Structure formats: structure tokens, C-alpha cells
Amino acid sequence: GDNEFHLALVVDDFDAAHAHHKKMGCICYENEKMGIYFINDPDDYWIEIVPVRR
């Protein structure tokens, strides 16, 4: 769609979240250098998934 914004969620276990979303088939974009990825929700909005920074 013509989405102009997105939500970002911080996850404690990035690898587990990534594996779960990959299994669901909802990852729409990945940037391995930045260590983030995006998933699509049912309404086609992008949700950014980022690891907690410690």
C-alpha cells in the first residue's frame, strides 16, 4: 500500500522472533547489516522488528 509510517517493536530474543516470523512467512524485508527486519500485518502495514540493545 501507500503506507507512510510503520510501527517498531523491540524483542528480547531476536533470533527466536525471526525464526517464528520466517516460519509464518510474513517477513517482507530484511536488513542484516542493520540487524532488523520487517513483517507485514494482515492490513499490509509494515512492523519493524529490532533486537533489544544491551
Secondary structure, 3 states (H helix, E strand, C coil): CCCCCCEEEEECCHHHHHHHHHHHCCEEEEECCCCEEEEECCCCCEEEEEECCC
